[in-house]
Every structure is written in C-alpha cells, then in structure tokens.
Amino acid sequence: MIGIGGRIAKGAAWIAASRVVISVLGFVNVLVLARLLTPEDFGLVAIVMAASAIMMAATELSLSQALVQHRDPEEAHYHTAFTINLLRAVIVAAIAVALSGPVAAAYGDARLGPLFLSIGLSALIVGAINPRLALMSRDLVFWQDFATRASDKLVAVVTSIAVAAIWQSYWALVIGVVAGQVCALVVSYVIIPFRPRLSLSRWRDLMSFSIWVGLGQAVNTINWRFDQLLAGYMLGNAQLGYYSVGDRLAVLPTREATQPVAQAVFPGFARLADDPPRLRAAYRRAQTALSAVALPAGVGFAVTAEPLVLLAMGEDWRPVIPVIQILASIFAVQTLATPVQPLAMGLGATRALFNRSVLTLAIRVPITVFGLLAGGLMGLLWARCATGLIGMAINMNLVTRLIAVPVLRQVAGNARTLAATAAMAAATHGAGQALTPGDAGTWPVLLLQAGGMIATGALVYPAAMLGLWFVAGRPDGPERDMIHFGGASLAAARLRLTARPAG
C-alpha cells in the first residue's frame, strides 16, 4: 500500500502540474478572447462545441481505461484500440458533415454549417492519438500527461489568441482547439514510439470493459451539454455566450483541484479491488483530501467572482458574474462525491456508472427545461443547482453500494472542511464589503478588493482547518496528510541541497 500510495502521490503531482498549467492557460485564454471577441461569438461556438462533445461521447468506448484495467494487455490490444478509435472518428466525421446543413437551418444561422465541418476534422485528429499512452497510466507514471496536455493547451491558446487578434473572428475559438489537438497527436507518438496497424483481433477483451464505461460517459456528456444546445435555441447566442463562458470559468477551480487525484487514484483503486478494507480506507482518504482542496477553491472563487470578472473582463461581461457565483458553489459541493467515478471503474462496476448516468439524465432534463421556460438564464442556473445536489446524493448512494461506506459517514468525514469553508466564505465576503468605497468599479479599487478578498480567504481557511483539527484531537485526515507531505517535501529539498556538489 505504501508503494502504491507513493506512486499515486507522484502521479497526482504530475497531473496536478499539468492541470495547473492548463488552468492558468485556459483562464488567460478566456480573459484575452473576451476582450477580442463578443458574447455572441462565444455563444455561436458553444453550440458547435456542445454538439461535438455529445457526438464524441455518444461513440466513446473508453479504450484507454480498458487498457489500464486489463490485467495483461498485449501488443494486439493496442493495435485494436487504435483501429476502433479510428473507425469511431470516421463515423463522427460523417455524422458532423450530415448534420451541418440541418443544424444551421434549425438555428437559423448559416455560420453553423462550416463550423460543424470542423467537428469532423477534430474527430479524425483525436481518433489517431497513440493508444500506448495508456501503458504509462497503467504503471502509475503520469509525466506524459503533463507533456501532452500542457503542450496541447499552450498551442491552442497561442493560436486562438493570434487568430482573434488578427481577424477578430469566432473562428479563433475553433482553430485554436484543432491546433492543440494536432500538437497532442504529434507529442503522443514522440513520447512513446508506436507504429499502429489496423486490427480488431482483441476487440472482445476491450469491449467487455469499455462498453458500459463508454455508454455511461455518453449519457453523462449529454447530461452536461444538452443545456447549452437548448439555451442557444431558446435564449439566443448572447445569453448562451454568458452562460458558456461562466460555466467554463466556474468549473476551473474544482476541476483542476480534483482531476489530478481522481485520475491518479483509478489505477490504485483497481489494484486494491480485492482488499475491501484497504479500498474503503483509500477511498475515504482520497475523498477527504479532494474536498479539503476543491471545496474552498470553488466557494472562494464564487465569493470573489464580481471584482475578478469586472477587473479582468470588463463591464460588458457583468452577466457572467451570477453564472460563476452559482455554478462554482454547486461544483464545489459536488466534490464530496467526485471519487465515485474512479472507484467504480477500479472495481469494474461500469454498468453501475451507466445506470447512474441514465438516472441523472432522466431527472435533469425535465428540471432544466422547466427552469429555462420559467426563468430564462437564472432559471437554468437554479435548475443546475437542484440537479447538482440530486446528482451528488445519487453518487454517494452508489459509493455505499460499492464499498459499504454510509452516506452520513461520507459527509461527516468532511465536517471540518465544510465548517472551515463556511468561515472562509463569510470572512472573504466581509472583506469585500469593507473594501468597497464610493468609487467602486474603477480598476484600482477592484484590484484592491480582489486582492484583499483572496488574501483573507487564503489566511482564514487554513487557520480554521488547523484550529478545528486541534480541537478534534488531531485525528487522521487531510490536515495530517498535508503536514506530512509538506515535511517530506522540505526534507527532500534539504537533501538535494546538501547533495549538490560545491562550486
């Protein structure tokens, strides 16, 4: 367990590094493009991106996860994975071409036709990415994740900003994505050389695991993307632009805080699948660690959204503020159940994930439609809150079924994090009110307000966590893990310094 835990920690560190780079680049990209493009541009491309995500998800087979979960994958498995991915890409490209005309007519916007053709090109690029990257994830080696993701995002950001600066066109958003995917394709074969050949000899081995994962992810993607298609149709491109940009920004703190650990613990959970007591302990440790980082990050972003948006994006993007405030808060609370996905996949319970996704979709569709019809954009946001809480309850119940950890115990394990986050939110909000003079809205005041609120949150949260931890008698939990990790990091740094040759 120590060996697996150490390798998971290293893997999480690599993934965290890639997520930090991606988060910073993505944040900068959105802010710069918001100054160069209009909300209508973002709304128009959001329709295409949502449709692309749904088409890709509807044909998703999660072959990388199947290769990671497989006990002993052979060379033929990788050739089979490449072939299936390529066939899937051709199918998606054909569907995109066929839908380009009808979708443009349905939305009454001829620009959607050419944009839909770009989905086909994107699918073909993604479909050719090296499947042997899964080999490194299987061995708990994650530096390649940093190389592919960071380079992909860097190229995408530079390309999109350059195109937007020169032409001020919505095409900047699409061209940047495609350029990043081309970069990821090249890097994947540089990292692990592989000469693929067309073969379907091991399709049964891969499909037995991946079919339910793929179906679950397809339903899940529809779950979280169909609202953008509806919003674009019912509210127009401008409102969809505010909603899609706010959604992209709101998810950044929690996604970047949770994905490194969630991605790294999947192989670890798979290795502990035959040892239920250790698996339960590993799950609870991962869950409390994720929440201790992601919950304050999401809530803190929600509280500081107003000065940050006005400072970075300008008054024209003020409608984005409530989108971020509401969605970032609900995303933060949902992190209490984030590890359920890698847990179920590690146990091979992929059909349970599919059933979970279908149930969530059946609940979310009518609530979302009602919210849109009753309250427009704000109705949609409150519908997201309601369905987010329901989805979290469903995920926690699934954890109980899989490893017999009661829901109340899952929540109670994060009691100190919840209390410290509430204290941080109150103190941060108070600091924002105290730093809002009569000339609020000018950039020096906004800068002072944002900086003061962030500093307050950064001081109050760890102080509250440590205080509550001491009051509780310093039990095992994320606090002890963080102190141990910090001490180990300092010791390693000292060792490197003393081992460095003089001169």
Secondary structure as GFF3:
##gff-version 3
##sequence-region A 1 503
A	DSSP	alpha_helix	2	36	.	.	.	ID=ss1
A	DSSP	alpha_helix	39	58	.	.	.	ID=ss2
A	DSSP	alpha_helix	63	69	.	.	.	ID=ss3
A	DSSP	alpha_helix	75	107	.	.	.	ID=ss4
A	DSSP	alpha_helix	112	127	.	.	.	ID=ss5
A	DSSP	alpha_helix	133	138	.	.	.	ID=ss6
A	DSSP	alpha_helix	143	167	.	.	.	ID=ss7
A	DSSP	alpha_helix	171	191	.	.	.	ID=ss8
A	DSSP	alpha_helix	203	235	.	.	.	ID=ss9
A	DSSP	alpha_helix	237	271	.	.	.	ID=ss10
A	DSSP	alpha_helix	276	303	.	.	.	ID=ss11
A	DSSP	alpha_helix	305	312	.	.	.	ID=ss12
A	DSSP	three_ten_helix	315	317	.	.	.	ID=ss13
A	DSSP	alpha_helix	320	334	.	.	.	ID=ss14
A	DSSP	three_ten_helix	335	337	.	.	.	ID=ss15
A	DSSP	alpha_helix	340	346	.	.	.	ID=ss16
A	DSSP	alpha_helix	350	403	.	.	.	ID=ss17
A	DSSP	alpha_helix	407	412	.	.	.	ID=ss18
A	DSSP	alpha_helix	415	434	.	.	.	ID=ss19
A	DSSP	alpha_helix	443	471	.	.	.	ID=ss20
A	DSSP	alpha_helix	478	499	.	.	.	ID=ss21
###
